[in-house]
């Protein structure tokens, strides 16, 4: 038990180092824990521990640290259609001026699920989830286009979602 605790502490110290870009540097065990949870976010810590060679308590500590560092989230992913959201769209936004300010304002909107600043045809892409077409129109016309710096938008309304996965693993 003592040697496992010492090994866990030294592994946690390795985990807490940051890479050159400021993100946490993850060891092979943390990456394996992430992959286990991507397969099944409800997998018991004891089962994960068996798979990665740690105790349940050590896995619990690692998972909490990964959550605290913002490396991952454990959430229930729903199908928007089944919970009352009938319209989804990706909105491409061209910005004049401070792109980050627009991205921050979009991030504060409850209907906006995803915001990314891009290089290319659009400065920002935002995924919108709404109850219906009227709600989507309201969000785009009255809220997004009203943001300071928004020059233009182009909407891509989802007709049918064919694939949505969070199983890209780790590298």
N, C-alpha and C positions, 0 to 999 in steps of 0.2 A: 504494500500500500504506500509506504513512504517513498519508494523509488518511483512509483507511478505519479505521485504528487509532485515530486521534484521534476520528473520528465514533463508533466503537464505545465508546471510553472515556467520551465525553460522554453517550452514550445510557445506558451503565451507571450513570453518576452520576445521570441522571434516574430510572432504574429504582430506585435505592436509596432515594429519598425515600419517606417514609411518608405515607399519607393521615391525615386527622383521627382515624380509628378505629384507627390503629396498624398497619393492613395495608399492604404495599408498594403504591406507586402504579405502575401498569404503563403503559408507552407502547404505541403502536399496533404496534410491531415485536414486542414481547414477547407481546402478545395474539395476533398473527398466528402466532407460533411455537407458542403453546399450541394454537391451533386446528389447526395442521398435525399436531401430536402427538396430538390427540384423534381425528383422522381415522385415523392410523396411528402407533402408539407406536414402531414400528420404522423409521419413515421416516429415511433417511440425512440427516445434518446438511448435506451438500452440496446435497441436493434441497430441504431447508428453506431453506437460504441463497439458492438461486435464486428460490424463491417469495417470500421476504421482503426480498431485496436486501442480504444480508450474506454475508460469507465463511463457509466451513465453521467456521473457528476462532472467529469471532465468535458464530456460532450455538451452538457447543459451550460457550463461556463464558456466554452468556445462559441456556442450559438448566441448566447447573450452578448458576447463581445462583438461578434459579427453584426448583430442587430444594432448595438450601440454605436459602432463605427460607420453605420450606414452602408455596409457592404451588401446587405440583403434585407429583404422584408419577407415576412411570412403572412400572407393574406389570402382570403377567400376570393378567387377570381370568378366572377359571374358572367353569364351570357346576358348582355344588356337587354335583349329582346324579351327574355323570360322574367325580367324584373321591372318591366314597364317603360323601357327606353326604346322607342321604335325607330329612332333616327340617329345614325352616326355619320360623321363626315371628317375628312382631313381637310384642313384649311391652310393653304399656302398664303403667307403674308409678306408683302414687300414693305420695308420700313425706310423712312427717311430720318436719319439721326440715330439716336441711341437704341440699338437693337435689344440690348439687355433690359432696358426699361420696359419695352413692349413685352418681352418674354416674361419678365417678372409680373406684369399686370395680367397677362394671360394665365399664368400659374395660379393666380389668386381667384380665378373664376371657377366655380364649382362644376360647371359643365365641361371644362377643359381637363382631359385626362392625361394628356401627353404634350409636352412642349420641347422642341429642339431647335436650336439656332443652327442654320445651315449655310453652306456655301453653294451657290448655284442659282437657279431661277428664283428661289424664294429666300428671304432672310430668316424666316421662322416657319416651322410647321407645327400646327396644333391639331390634336385629335379632339373632336367635340362629341359628346354623348348627350342626346336630348330626348324629350318625351315624344315629340312629333315634329313635323315640318315647320309649323308656326313657331315653336320654341327655338328651333335651329335658326330660322330667319331672324328672330328677335336677337339671339346671341350674336349673330354675324353683323346684322345691320345696325343695331342700336348700341351694342357693347364693344365688339372688336373694332369695327370701322370708326368708332368714336374715340378710340385711344389716340392720344397724341403721338404723332410719328407714323401712324399707319397710312401708307400711301395707297395700297390696293390689296385686295384679297382674291383668291380663287378657291372655290370650294369643290371638293371631290366627295360626293355623296356615296356612301356605301350601299350597294344594292344587295350583296350577299357576302357574308364572311366565310371564306373557304378554309382558312387556317389561322389559328392563333395559338402559339405555343410559347412556353417559357423554359424550354428544355435545351438551351444552347450549351449547357455544361460549363466547364471551366477550362482554362488553358494554363 
